[in-house]
Amino acid sequence: MKFGIIGTNWITDRLLAAAKEHPEFSVGAVYSRTEETGRAFAEKHNIEHVYTDMIEMFQSGDIEAVYIASPNAFHAEQSISAMNNGIHVLCEKPAVTSLIEMDQVIKASNDHQTTYMEAMKSTVTPTFLNLKENLAKIGPLRRFVFHYNQYSSRYDKYKDGIIENAFKPELGNGAKTDLGVYCIAPIVHLVGEPKSVLKNTYLLSTGADGQGSMILNYDEFEAVIMYSKISDSHSPNEIQGENGVIEIDKISDPEKIIIKYKDGQTEDISIKHEFNTMYYEVEEFIKCVKNNQIESTINTHEISRSVTKVLTL
């Protein structure tokens, strides 16, 4: 399947490194606002066609699908434009910046019968899917404690007065959209939308959130999430139940998951990942396109909508 690329940044480099392991993945074209940037990226990844007109790329016949990794604020418009031209869309998280945008994206996918999937990598991995199957083992749920705190290399530049995209809210960026989404999405995958949400946010001078926390209420249990681009954390994540605790090494890229039962026994429910984490999102997306599914049965449209709802509160 020939992909077009929108977004010539480090996340795209990682996606391409992972996706090259898939026998049906190839890149047919790249779009960039400038010819120079596009050419440099094309040479780096051996891509034949470079476009500075996005619609021209969609209509070129060089691609069947597009991977979108542009700034968050552009995701919806670019996704809809692609689907209007019959191009299937794998879009980086967060899918959109508002619930209205999400509804427009879902409508375009339905109207044009094109596959749309949010590229939430962690929720399609073998280990996370096995977590779903084993969640009931810890009995009645009482609390989730998920966090993603990672001091941004761009924060030092920010403190020196150099404002990069990571701290520009007009591009849809900030700690919650860039990191907090990795905590919100798996909770929604496991237990659905919360009944209510409490939140706390620390805003930087640009208006972008540097860090924050949320408590998601589910009546019988709660989910506490924390996210930051201005501090680090190295603690594991937990799901607490009456019969035990599930310990997760890293919520954005879960590889090691252990159940610690209250009687002292432990059970490793990890599944060895044969590929880089991002491979699995590509595999799921290609399978959907081949099967004429407009959405994944895992990263569904409705789950993306529910995550957007919580993310934009």
Disulfide bonds with the S-S distance in Angstrom:
none
